[in-house]
């Protein structure tokens, strides 16, 4: 019989192997487009999020990197004409980033870089997927509380979220949520204070 420590270790090893999948898939995309993996992630982020979130300081928090590292990557994307700066109307020192036509094309080509992993997860039944998502969100929430990872716009860290008798509820949407409906990156997220 296996003790809990061995099971925890096996789960950690399995998660590490899955993280390798992301690195490999992202690296393949970056080679195709001759930009770094973080630059691919920045382009995808700009494609899939509101423009006001596409600022260097926000991206640094999002990716748990320094502002200098993000600035270097953004500088290259600006030089390659994949991004442009949009000045902030209220603060002359601030700007947000916007994709150019070429940047948008690359982002659209690469946004599904996880397709091989998505296909593997698709083989789970709906109940397994919902429970798996719930378990992952719980792990992410704990890592966030320990300050291992920072920005989390998910249900479990949201002001609008509540849970009673193992049932999820969104006060913003005013409806109960199944495990499969929990959000990982919610545009309406409001951090619990």
KEKOLRO-121072 format. One record per residue (C-alpha): residue number from 1; residue in three letters; x, y, z. Coordinates in Angstrom, 1 decimal. Layout:
! residues N
<atom nr="NUM" rest="ala" px="X" py="Y" pz="Z"/>
...
! end
This chain:
! residues 193
<atom nr="1" rest="unk" px="0.0" py="0.0" pz="0.0"/>
<atom nr="2" rest="unk" px="1.2" py="3.5" pz="-0.9"/>
<atom nr="3" rest="unk" px="1.5" py="6.3" pz="1.6"/>
<atom nr="4" rest="unk" px="0.2" py="9.9" pz="0.8"/>
<atom nr="5" rest="unk" px="3.7" py="11.2" pz="0.3"/>
<atom nr="6" rest="unk" px="4.3" py="8.8" pz="-2.6"/>
<atom nr="7" rest="unk" px="1.0" py="9.7" pz="-4.2"/>
<atom nr="8" rest="unk" px="1.7" py="13.5" pz="-3.8"/>
<atom nr="9" rest="unk" px="5.1" py="12.9" pz="-5.4"/>
<atom nr="10" rest="unk" px="3.6" py="11.0" pz="-8.3"/>
<atom nr="11" rest="unk" px="1.0" py="13.7" pz="-8.9"/>
<atom nr="12" rest="unk" px="3.8" py="16.3" pz="-8.9"/>
<atom nr="13" rest="unk" px="5.8" py="14.3" pz="-11.4"/>
<atom nr="14" rest="unk" px="2.8" py="13.9" pz="-13.6"/>
<atom nr="15" rest="unk" px="2.1" py="17.7" pz="-13.5"/>
<atom nr="16" rest="unk" px="5.8" py="18.3" pz="-14.3"/>
<atom nr="17" rest="unk" px="5.5" py="16.1" pz="-17.4"/>
<atom nr="18" rest="unk" px="2.5" py="18.0" pz="-18.5"/>
<atom nr="19" rest="unk" px="4.3" py="21.3" pz="-18.1"/>
<atom nr="20" rest="unk" px="7.0" py="19.9" pz="-20.4"/>
<atom nr="21" rest="unk" px="4.3" py="19.5" pz="-23.0"/>
<atom nr="22" rest="unk" px="3.6" py="23.2" pz="-22.9"/>
<atom nr="23" rest="unk" px="7.3" py="24.1" pz="-23.2"/>
<atom nr="24" rest="unk" px="7.8" py="21.7" pz="-26.2"/>
<atom nr="25" rest="unk" px="4.6" py="22.9" pz="-28.0"/>
<atom nr="26" rest="unk" px="5.4" py="26.5" pz="-27.4"/>
<atom nr="27" rest="unk" px="9.0" py="26.1" pz="-28.5"/>
<atom nr="28" rest="unk" px="7.8" py="24.5" pz="-31.8"/>
<atom nr="29" rest="unk" px="5.6" py="27.5" pz="-32.5"/>
<atom nr="30" rest="unk" px="8.3" py="30.0" pz="-31.6"/>
<atom nr="31" rest="unk" px="10.8" py="28.4" pz="-34.0"/>
<atom nr="32" rest="unk" px="8.2" py="28.6" pz="-36.8"/>
<atom nr="33" rest="unk" px="7.8" py="32.3" pz="-36.3"/>
<atom nr="34" rest="unk" px="11.3" py="33.2" pz="-35.2"/>
<atom nr="35" rest="unk" px="10.3" py="34.7" pz="-31.9"/>
<atom nr="36" rest="unk" px="10.7" py="33.5" pz="-28.4"/>
<atom nr="37" rest="unk" px="8.1" py="31.5" pz="-26.4"/>
<atom nr="38" rest="unk" px="7.3" py="34.4" pz="-24.2"/>
<atom nr="39" rest="unk" px="6.8" py="36.6" pz="-27.2"/>
<atom nr="40" rest="unk" px="4.3" py="34.1" pz="-28.6"/>
<atom nr="41" rest="unk" px="2.5" py="34.2" pz="-25.2"/>
<atom nr="42" rest="unk" px="2.4" py="38.0" pz="-25.3"/>
<atom nr="43" rest="unk" px="0.9" py="38.0" pz="-28.8"/>
<atom nr="44" rest="unk" px="-1.7" py="35.4" pz="-27.7"/>
<atom nr="45" rest="unk" px="-2.5" py="37.4" pz="-24.6"/>
<atom nr="46" rest="unk" px="-3.1" py="40.5" pz="-26.6"/>
<atom nr="47" rest="unk" px="-5.4" py="38.6" pz="-29.0"/>
<atom nr="48" rest="unk" px="-7.5" py="37.1" pz="-26.2"/>
<atom nr="49" rest="unk" px="-7.7" py="39.9" pz="-23.7"/>
<atom nr="50" rest="unk" px="-9.0" py="43.5" pz="-23.5"/>
<atom nr="51" rest="unk" px="-6.5" py="46.1" pz="-24.7"/>
<atom nr="52" rest="unk" px="-6.4" py="47.8" pz="-21.2"/>
<atom nr="53" rest="unk" px="-4.9" py="44.5" pz="-19.9"/>
<atom nr="54" rest="unk" px="-2.1" py="44.6" pz="-22.5"/>
<atom nr="55" rest="unk" px="0.3" py="46.8" pz="-20.6"/>
<atom nr="56" rest="unk" px="3.9" py="45.9" pz="-19.7"/>
<atom nr="57" rest="unk" px="3.2" py="46.0" pz="-15.9"/>
<atom nr="58" rest="unk" px="0.1" py="43.9" pz="-16.3"/>
<atom nr="59" rest="unk" px="1.9" py="41.3" pz="-18.5"/>
<atom nr="60" rest="unk" px="4.8" py="41.1" pz="-16.0"/>
<atom nr="61" rest="unk" px="2.3" py="40.1" pz="-13.3"/>
<atom nr="62" rest="unk" px="0.4" py="37.8" pz="-15.6"/>
<atom nr="63" rest="unk" px="3.5" py="35.8" pz="-16.6"/>
<atom nr="64" rest="unk" px="5.3" py="36.2" pz="-13.2"/>
<atom nr="65" rest="unk" px="8.3" py="37.9" pz="-14.9"/>
<atom nr="66" rest="unk" px="10.0" py="41.1" pz="-14.3"/>
<atom nr="67" rest="unk" px="8.9" py="44.3" pz="-16.1"/>
<atom nr="68" rest="unk" px="12.4" py="44.4" pz="-17.6"/>
<atom nr="69" rest="unk" px="12.0" py="40.9" pz="-19.1"/>
<atom nr="70" rest="unk" px="8.6" py="41.8" pz="-20.6"/>
<atom nr="71" rest="unk" px="9.9" py="45.1" pz="-21.8"/>
<atom nr="72" rest="unk" px="12.7" py="43.4" pz="-23.7"/>
<atom nr="73" rest="unk" px="10.2" py="41.0" pz="-25.3"/>
<atom nr="74" rest="unk" px="7.8" py="43.8" pz="-26.2"/>
<atom nr="75" rest="unk" px="10.7" py="45.8" pz="-27.7"/>
<atom nr="76" rest="unk" px="11.5" py="43.0" pz="-30.1"/>
<atom nr="77" rest="unk" px="7.8" py="42.6" pz="-31.0"/>
<atom nr="78" rest="unk" px="7.6" py="46.3" pz="-31.7"/>
<atom nr="79" rest="unk" px="10.8" py="46.2" pz="-33.9"/>
<atom nr="80" rest="unk" px="9.3" py="43.2" pz="-35.8"/>
<atom nr="81" rest="unk" px="6.1" py="45.2" pz="-36.3"/>
<atom nr="82" rest="unk" px="4.0" py="42.6" pz="-34.6"/>
<atom nr="83" rest="unk" px="2.8" py="45.1" pz="-31.9"/>
<atom nr="84" rest="unk" px="2.2" py="48.8" pz="-31.8"/>
<atom nr="85" rest="unk" px="2.0" py="51.1" pz="-28.8"/>
<atom nr="86" rest="unk" px="-1.3" py="52.9" pz="-28.0"/>
<atom nr="87" rest="unk" px="-0.7" py="55.9" pz="-25.8"/>
<atom nr="88" rest="unk" px="-2.8" py="56.2" pz="-22.7"/>
<atom nr="89" rest="unk" px="-5.1" py="59.3" pz="-22.9"/>
<atom nr="90" rest="unk" px="-4.8" py="60.0" pz="-19.2"/>
<atom nr="91" rest="unk" px="-1.1" py="59.2" pz="-18.6"/>
<atom nr="92" rest="unk" px="1.5" py="60.3" pz="-21.2"/>
<atom nr="93" rest="unk" px="4.0" py="57.8" pz="-19.7"/>
<atom nr="94" rest="unk" px="1.7" py="54.8" pz="-20.1"/>
<atom nr="95" rest="unk" px="0.7" py="52.8" pz="-23.1"/>
<atom nr="96" rest="unk" px="-1.1" py="49.6" pz="-24.0"/>
<atom nr="97" rest="unk" px="-0.1" py="47.2" pz="-26.7"/>
<atom nr="98" rest="unk" px="-2.1" py="46.4" pz="-29.8"/>
<atom nr="99" rest="unk" px="-1.5" py="43.7" pz="-32.4"/>
<atom nr="100" rest="unk" px="-0.6" py="44.7" pz="-35.9"/>
<atom nr="101" rest="unk" px="-2.1" py="42.7" pz="-38.8"/>
<atom nr="102" rest="unk" px="1.0" py="40.5" pz="-38.9"/>
<atom nr="103" rest="unk" px="0.9" py="40.1" pz="-35.1"/>
<atom nr="104" rest="unk" px="-2.7" py="39.2" pz="-35.2"/>
<atom nr="105" rest="unk" px="-2.0" py="36.5" pz="-37.9"/>
<atom nr="106" rest="unk" px="0.7" py="34.9" pz="-35.8"/>
<atom nr="107" rest="unk" px="-1.4" py="35.0" pz="-32.7"/>
<atom nr="108" rest="unk" px="-4.3" py="33.4" pz="-34.5"/>
<atom nr="109" rest="unk" px="-2.0" py="30.7" pz="-35.9"/>
<atom nr="110" rest="unk" px="-0.5" py="29.9" pz="-32.5"/>
<atom nr="111" rest="unk" px="-3.4" py="30.4" pz="-30.1"/>
<atom nr="112" rest="unk" px="-4.2" py="26.7" pz="-30.4"/>
<atom nr="113" rest="unk" px="-0.7" py="25.5" pz="-29.8"/>
<atom nr="114" rest="unk" px="-2.0" py="23.2" pz="-27.0"/>
<atom nr="115" rest="unk" px="-4.2" py="21.2" pz="-29.5"/>
<atom nr="116" rest="unk" px="-2.4" py="17.9" pz="-28.8"/>
<atom nr="117" rest="unk" px="-3.0" py="18.4" pz="-25.0"/>
<atom nr="118" rest="unk" px="-6.6" py="19.5" pz="-25.7"/>
<atom nr="119" rest="unk" px="-7.2" py="16.3" pz="-27.7"/>
<atom nr="120" rest="unk" px="-5.9" py="14.1" pz="-24.9"/>
<atom nr="121" rest="unk" px="-8.1" py="15.9" pz="-22.3"/>
<atom nr="122" rest="unk" px="-11.1" py="15.6" pz="-24.6"/>
<atom nr="123" rest="unk" px="-11.0" py="11.8" pz="-24.2"/>
<atom nr="124" rest="unk" px="-12.2" py="12.2" pz="-20.6"/>
<atom nr="125" rest="unk" px="-15.9" py="12.1" pz="-20.0"/>
<atom nr="126" rest="unk" px="-17.7" py="15.2" pz="-18.9"/>
<atom nr="127" rest="unk" px="-17.8" py="14.3" pz="-15.2"/>
<atom nr="128" rest="unk" px="-14.0" py="13.5" pz="-15.2"/>
<atom nr="129" rest="unk" px="-13.3" py="16.8" pz="-17.0"/>
<atom nr="130" rest="unk" px="-15.3" py="18.8" pz="-14.5"/>
<atom nr="131" rest="unk" px="-13.7" py="17.2" pz="-11.5"/>
<atom nr="132" rest="unk" px="-10.2" py="17.5" pz="-13.0"/>
<atom nr="133" rest="unk" px="-10.8" py="21.2" pz="-13.6"/>
<atom nr="134" rest="unk" px="-12.1" py="21.7" pz="-10.1"/>
<atom nr="135" rest="unk" px="-9.0" py="19.9" pz="-8.6"/>
<atom nr="136" rest="unk" px="-6.7" py="22.0" pz="-10.7"/>
<atom nr="137" rest="unk" px="-8.4" py="25.2" pz="-9.7"/>
<atom nr="138" rest="unk" px="-8.1" py="24.2" pz="-6.1"/>
<atom nr="139" rest="unk" px="-4.3" py="23.6" pz="-6.5"/>
<atom nr="140" rest="unk" px="-3.9" py="26.9" pz="-8.3"/>
<atom nr="141" rest="unk" px="-5.8" py="28.8" pz="-5.6"/>
<atom nr="142" rest="unk" px="-3.5" py="27.3" pz="-2.9"/>
<atom nr="143" rest="unk" px="-0.4" py="28.2" pz="-4.9"/>
<atom nr="144" rest="unk" px="-1.7" py="31.7" pz="-5.3"/>
<atom nr="145" rest="unk" px="-2.4" py="32.0" pz="-1.6"/>
<atom nr="146" rest="unk" px="1.3" py="30.9" pz="-1.0"/>
<atom nr="147" rest="unk" px="2.4" py="33.6" pz="-3.4"/>
<atom nr="148" rest="unk" px="4.0" py="31.0" pz="-5.7"/>
<atom nr="149" rest="unk" px="1.9" py="32.3" pz="-8.7"/>
<atom nr="150" rest="unk" px="0.3" py="35.8" pz="-8.7"/>
<atom nr="151" rest="unk" px="-2.4" py="36.8" pz="-11.1"/>
<atom nr="152" rest="unk" px="-5.4" py="34.5" pz="-11.0"/>
<atom nr="153" rest="unk" px="-8.7" py="35.6" pz="-12.6"/>
<atom nr="154" rest="unk" px="-10.6" py="32.4" pz="-11.7"/>
<atom nr="155" rest="unk" px="-13.8" py="31.7" pz="-9.9"/>
<atom nr="156" rest="unk" px="-12.2" py="30.5" pz="-6.7"/>
<atom nr="157" rest="unk" px="-10.4" py="33.8" pz="-6.1"/>
<atom nr="158" rest="unk" px="-13.3" py="36.0" pz="-7.2"/>
<atom nr="159" rest="unk" px="-15.5" py="38.4" pz="-5.1"/>
<atom nr="160" rest="unk" px="-18.6" py="37.1" pz="-7.0"/>
<atom nr="161" rest="unk" px="-17.9" py="33.5" pz="-6.2"/>
<atom nr="162" rest="unk" px="-19.5" py="31.5" pz="-3.3"/>
<atom nr="163" rest="unk" px="-19.7" py="27.9" pz="-2.4"/>
<atom nr="164" rest="unk" px="-22.2" py="26.1" pz="-0.2"/>
<atom nr="165" rest="unk" px="-22.5" py="22.4" pz="0.4"/>
<atom nr="166" rest="unk" px="-20.0" py="21.7" pz="-2.3"/>
<atom nr="167" rest="unk" px="-22.0" py="23.7" pz="-4.9"/>
<atom nr="168" rest="unk" px="-20.5" py="26.6" pz="-6.8"/>
<atom nr="169" rest="unk" px="-22.4" py="29.9" pz="-7.4"/>
<atom nr="170" rest="unk" px="-21.6" py="33.1" pz="-9.3"/>
<atom nr="171" rest="unk" px="-23.2" py="36.2" pz="-7.9"/>
<atom nr="172" rest="unk" px="-22.2" py="38.2" pz="-10.9"/>
<atom nr="173" rest="unk" px="-24.0" py="35.8" pz="-13.4"/>
<atom nr="174" rest="unk" px="-26.6" py="35.0" pz="-10.7"/>
<atom nr="175" rest="unk" px="-26.5" py="31.3" pz="-11.3"/>
<atom nr="176" rest="unk" px="-25.1" py="28.1" pz="-9.9"/>
<atom nr="177" rest="unk" px="-22.0" py="26.7" pz="-11.7"/>
<atom nr="178" rest="unk" px="-21.1" py="23.1" pz="-12.5"/>
<atom nr="179" rest="unk" px="-17.5" py="22.1" pz="-12.1"/>
<atom nr="180" rest="unk" px="-17.2" py="22.3" pz="-15.9"/>
<atom nr="181" rest="unk" px="-18.4" py="25.9" pz="-15.9"/>
<atom nr="182" rest="unk" px="-15.8" py="27.3" pz="-13.5"/>
<atom nr="183" rest="unk" px="-13.7" py="29.9" pz="-15.2"/>
<atom nr="184" rest="unk" px="-9.9" py="30.0" pz="-15.3"/>
<atom nr="185" rest="unk" px="-9.6" py="33.5" pz="-16.9"/>
<atom nr="186" rest="unk" px="-12.7" py="35.5" pz="-16.2"/>
<atom nr="187" rest="unk" px="-13.1" py="38.9" pz="-17.8"/>
<atom nr="188" rest="unk" px="-15.5" py="39.9" pz="-14.9"/>
<atom nr="189" rest="unk" px="-13.2" py="38.8" pz="-12.2"/>
<atom nr="190" rest="unk" px="-13.0" py="40.9" pz="-9.1"/>
<atom nr="191" rest="unk" px="-10.3" py="39.9" pz="-6.6"/>
<atom nr="192" rest="unk" px="-11.4" py="39.1" pz="-3.0"/>
<atom nr="193" rest="unk" px="-10.0" py="41.8" pz="-0.7"/>
! end
